[in-house]
Amino acid sequence: MDCSQCNGRYCMSSVPIFQGLNNDEMAELSKIIIHRTYKKGEPVFLAGDLNNHLFVVRKGKVKITRVTEEGHEQVIRIIQEGDFFGDLSLFRNNSLTSNAEAIELTEICLVKGEEFKKTLEKSPSLMLNMLDQLSERLEKAEFQLSQFNHRDVAQRVAAFILQHGENSENLIFEFPTNKTDIASMLGTTRETLSRKLSFFQRKGYIKISGRQIQICDVKALKELF
């Protein structure tokens, strides 16, 4: 399926790294895109696969994981609509070191790697957008690393809530995935995460309704640090 025809418009137009491109550039980009749909639980790729493509989530969510030396699955991050992944192998031509799995029905625009790199060379705006997104991702990765090194579980949970809530409308957001995956991202267990969330709710810091979280006391959460 030609991704340029998704919903009668360019499916890439809402993706941050492709915003700012003119119609001609977008038309050129659409020629090197393949549209794929993955069912919940279906792998997009596995560690060890050879890949030189860029994957962009048009709709749905993808879980990026690695297997630890002890054989446990470690959730690295959750890729949501408008975000991309596969960029490390795209530029380094290495085998993939992580797994990617759709955690709900997911539509992906796969950008052919070699053609995409040629497009980057011809489009300064696309190159700058790509660098901006990669820099933002690096900043988030450094922040996450500092959490593991210097913060206890309660502080990591509070930081996760603030990160998602302060970027949402009315300080209300939904967990991007289940508690097991979120706990893995935060370096704890599902049971410990549930206890911390319940404690925060009893203290009046947050209000929980299913997967929805409302921040009621930003100051109190920040004072945990």
C-alpha positions in Angstrom: 0.0 0.0 0.0 1.3 3.4 -0.9 1.5 5.4 2.3 1.0 8.7 0.5 -2.6 7.7 0.0 -3.5 7.0 3.6 -6.7 8.8 4.4 -6.4 10.8 1.2 -3.4 12.8 2.4 0.3 12.3 3.2 0.4 10.2 6.3 3.7 11.7 7.2 2.5 15.3 7.5 1.8 15.1 11.2 5.2 13.5 12.0 7.5 16.0 13.7 10.6 15.2 11.7 8.7 15.7 8.4 6.9 18.9 9.3 8.1 21.9 7.4 8.7 20.1 4.2 7.1 21.6 1.1 4.7 19.7 -1.1 7.4 18.7 -3.6 9.6 17.3 -0.8 6.7 15.5 0.8 5.8 14.0 -2.6 9.3 12.8 -3.1 9.4 11.3 0.4 6.1 9.4 -0.2 7.8 7.5 -3.0 10.1 5.7 -0.6 7.5 4.8 2.0 5.8 1.4 2.6 2.7 1.1 4.7 2.4 -1.8 7.1 -0.1 -2.8 9.8 0.8 -4.9 12.8 -1.6 -6.7 15.2 -1.3 -6.5 18.9 1.6 -8.6 20.1 3.1 -8.9 16.6 6.9 -8.2 16.3 8.0 -5.4 14.0 11.6 -6.7 14.2 13.8 -8.8 16.5 17.2 -8.3 18.0 19.8 -9.6 15.5 17.8 -8.7 12.4 19.6 -6.7 9.7 17.8 -3.4 9.0 18.5 -0.2 7.2 15.0 1.3 7.4 13.3 4.0 9.5 10.1 3.1 11.1 7.5 5.8 11.8 4.4 5.1 13.9 1.4 6.6 12.1 -1.2 5.1 14.5 -0.9 2.9 17.5 2.0 2.1 19.9 5.2 0.0 19.7 7.2 -1.4 22.7 11.0 -1.4 22.4 12.7 -4.0 24.6 15.9 -5.7 25.3 16.6 -9.0 27.0 18.9 -8.7 30.1 21.8 -11.1 30.8 19.4 -12.7 33.4 16.9 -13.4 30.6 14.4 -10.8 31.7 12.7 -8.4 29.3 13.6 -4.8 29.9 11.3 -2.2 28.4 13.4 0.6 26.9 10.6 3.0 25.7 7.2 3.1 24.2 6.9 4.6 20.7 3.7 6.5 20.2 2.0 8.1 17.2 4.3 10.5 15.3 7.5 9.1 16.8 10.1 7.0 14.9 12.6 4.2 15.7 15.2 2.1 13.9 17.4 5.1 13.5 20.5 3.6 15.1 20.8 0.7 12.6 19.8 3.1 9.8 22.9 5.2 10.2 25.4 2.6 11.6 24.5 -0.3 9.4 24.6 -2.6 12.4 22.3 -5.5 13.4 19.4 -4.5 15.6 20.1 -4.8 19.3 16.5 -4.5 20.5 13.1 -5.9 19.8 10.1 -4.0 18.7 6.5 -5.2 19.3 3.1 -3.7 18.5 1.2 -3.3 21.8 -2.0 -2.5 20.0 -3.2 -2.4 16.4 -0.5 -0.3 14.8 0.1 1.3 11.5 3.7 2.0 10.5 5.2 3.9 7.6 8.5 2.2 6.8 10.9 4.6 5.1 13.5 2.8 2.8 16.9 3.5 4.4 19.2 4.1 1.5 16.7 6.3 -0.4 16.0 8.2 2.9 19.6 9.0 3.5 19.8 10.4 -0.1 16.7 12.5 0.7 18.4 13.8 3.8 21.4 15.0 1.8 19.0 17.0 -0.5 16.8 18.5 2.3 18.4 20.7 4.9 15.1 21.2 6.7 14.6 17.4 7.0 18.1 17.0 8.3 17.6 19.7 10.9 14.3 18.2 12.0 15.9 14.8 12.3 18.8 16.1 14.4 16.4 18.0 16.6 14.4 14.9 17.3 17.5 12.8 18.0 18.8 15.5 20.4 15.5 15.4 22.3 15.7 11.7 22.5 19.2 11.8 23.8 18.2 14.3 26.4 15.4 12.0 27.6 17.7 9.0 27.7 20.2 10.9 29.9 17.4 12.0 32.2 16.2 8.4 32.5 19.7 7.2 33.3 20.1 9.9 36.0 16.9 8.6 37.5 18.2 5.1 37.9 21.5 6.3 39.3 20.3 9.0 41.8 16.6 8.4 42.6 14.6 5.8 44.5 11.5 4.1 43.1 9.1 6.7 44.5 11.1 9.5 42.9 11.2 7.7 39.6 7.4 7.2 39.6 6.8 10.8 40.5 9.1 12.0 37.7 7.3 9.7 35.2 3.9 11.2 36.3 5.2 14.7 36.1 6.8 14.2 32.7 3.6 12.9 31.2 1.1 15.0 33.1 2.8 18.4 32.6 2.7 17.9 28.9 -1.0 17.1 28.8 -4.1 19.1 29.0 -5.4 19.8 32.6 -2.7 17.6 34.1 -4.6 14.5 33.0 -3.0 11.7 31.0 -3.3 7.9 30.3 -0.6 5.4 30.9 0.9 4.7 27.4 0.9 0.9 28.2 0.2 -1.5 31.1 1.7 -1.3 34.6 4.0 -4.2 33.9 5.7 -2.4 31.0 5.8 0.9 32.9 7.4 -0.8 35.9 10.0 -2.3 33.7 10.8 1.1 32.2 11.2 2.5 35.8 13.4 -0.4 37.0 10.9 -1.8 39.5 8.1 -4.4 39.7 4.4 -4.1 38.9 3.5 -4.6 42.6 5.9 -1.9 43.8 4.6 0.5 41.1 1.0 -0.1 42.2 1.9 0.5 45.9 3.5 3.8 45.0 0.6 4.9 42.9 -1.9 4.0 45.7 0.3 5.9 48.2 0.3 9.0 46.0 -3.5 8.8 45.7 -4.0 8.4 49.4 -1.8 11.5 50.0 -3.9 13.4 47.5 -1.1 13.9 45.0 -2.9 12.2 42.1 -6.3 10.7 41.3 -6.5 7.3 39.5 -9.3 6.2 37.3 -8.4 3.0 35.3 -5.4 3.9 33.2 -6.1 7.6 33.6 -4.0 9.7 36.0 -4.9 13.2 37.1 -2.2 15.2 38.9 -3.8 17.0 41.9 -0.7 18.4 43.6 2.3 19.1 41.3 4.2 20.8 44.2 4.0 17.8 46.4 5.3 15.5 43.7 8.2 17.8 42.9 9.1 18.0 46.6 9.8 14.3 46.6 13.1 15.0 44.8 
